């Protein structure tokens, strides 16, 4: 193996597409790509503090970002027009809502030229290691692509909370029921 080949966990970035010209980013400007190599730069508490401050929310666990809504809003901030924020399910309480959000995120990634696999299944299962790794990557990605544009996250999502109502974790820490399944014969899950 080449000694210059990046491993999976240390921050490494490669510009892609055109350079940033001003705080007015357009979708013709491609994302700055980042990968994780080596050791993590931030622990879960630093990541939660960053996410809460950035998105004006009150997450207490990294797994609460596993609905995809927070990531969609971060993409809206970085690349306006990459997704329709009004379509994001902020009060995500079903697997279908979460899948919908991750579908929007995948489309936003394509529009902005982001080359990154989203581990949707593991995130929707709220796998804590995967959730931490993906949030770690997204923090580095956000820092590399943030052009300083002002953004009021709470206002942009119409005052809706990002914190899921039912995390599904018991007092013993065992996941009981993560999402409510849509009822048969309802319009839940149709988009």
Helices and strands as residue ranges (DSSP letters): E 12-14, E 33-35, H 44-55, G 62-67, H 69-78, G 85-87, H 95-112, H 120-124, H 128-145, H 153-156
